[in-house]
Amino acid sequence: DTEVTQTPKHLVMGMTNKKSLKCEQHMGHRAMYWYKQKAKKPPELMFVYSYEKLSINESVPSRFSPECPNSSLLNLHLHALQPEDSALYLCASSLGSLETQYFGPGTRLLVL
Amino acid sequence: AQSVAQPEDQVNVAEGNPLTVKCTYSVSGNPYLFWYVQYPNRGLQFLLKYITGDNLVKGSYGFEAEFNKSQTSFHLKKPSALVSDSALYFCAVRELNQAGTALIFGKGTTLSVSS
């Protein structure tokens, strides 16, 4: 089973709101990732967690705050976002940081 | 830095014909190459990867890819296209640095299969 789940599927938020995206996998993977994807563009890496420790932060603005409460769960906390942050947010996981990444279906975010 | 290039924005083929989606790479050291497919409003699905070994890699849904070191290419192929293969295809290379591992994606190629 190579399933990564993400909730919610869609999210609309105002620029003053606080919301969270959730990602979950039960494959025993120890690396988890957040990507941002604009329409018709490739995914861009935001964060990497390896063994529940943040190992890569690709200079993402502080209005995005990742959290990895345990090895199965990854959150992305959102606060004071801008309209240009509207995108598809993809979560992925891999057995180890060198293994194949498997992606969830994404959360489509619209910031008004 | 590692990179991949997908020279075609769009590839059009008729159902039943063979298809090729092109990818070239630029890496230092041994390349670790991947193909993913994305259907509309969906996440990315893993198709296949090349790490080492045979230059012809077989993957999901009848897809295969040919690794060519001299031409630095990793083209995706399928002998007989289906309408349901219409989607956005991404080639990617794994980049490893002190901080960890990242996938670097090409810009993507839209495949359109007509009936």
Interface residues (C-beta under 8 A of the other chain):
Chain A: T2 V4 Q6 A31 K40 K41 P42 P43 L45 V48 S50 S55 I56 E58 L90 A92 S97 L98 T100 Q101 Y102 F103 G104 P105 G106 R108
Chain B: F34 Y36 N41 R42 G43 L44 Q45 F46 K49 L88 F90 R94 L96 A99 G100 T101 A102 L103 F105 G106 K107 G108
